[in-house]
Amino acid sequence: QVQLVESGGGSVQPGGSLRLSCTVSGTFFSIRAMGAMGWYRQAPGKQRELVASITNGGNTYYADAVKGRFTISRDNAKNTVYLQMNSLTPEDTAVYYCNRDPVPMRAPWGQGTQVTVSS
């Protein structure tokens, strides 16, 4: 079974930066085979939303709220997906997750990584 492990979150002041990592492991699983991978976030009291995704070919998608500030990348050799987040604002506070894009029904999720932006 695939395992998704997110890391790199933390507490930063507005305007700060963080780099999130998502490592995928599991027998017979590779992110290349999984196809497009995305970063999602869930803020308190809100639904989980897709913020960025990337295909194996490097095509990217960004939600309007993060466009120009976040950059998604992937290293298939390391089974890792990254999210570079710059110019963070309090509205970016959330738990961040990675998964396929789109997410298959009943797909497992990792524990996520908490990002808190406050002064």
Helices and strands as residue ranges (DSSP letters): E 3-7, E 10-12, E 18-25, H 31-34, E 37-42, E 49-54, E 60-62, E 70-75, G 76-78, E 80-85, G 90-92, E 94-100, E 113-117
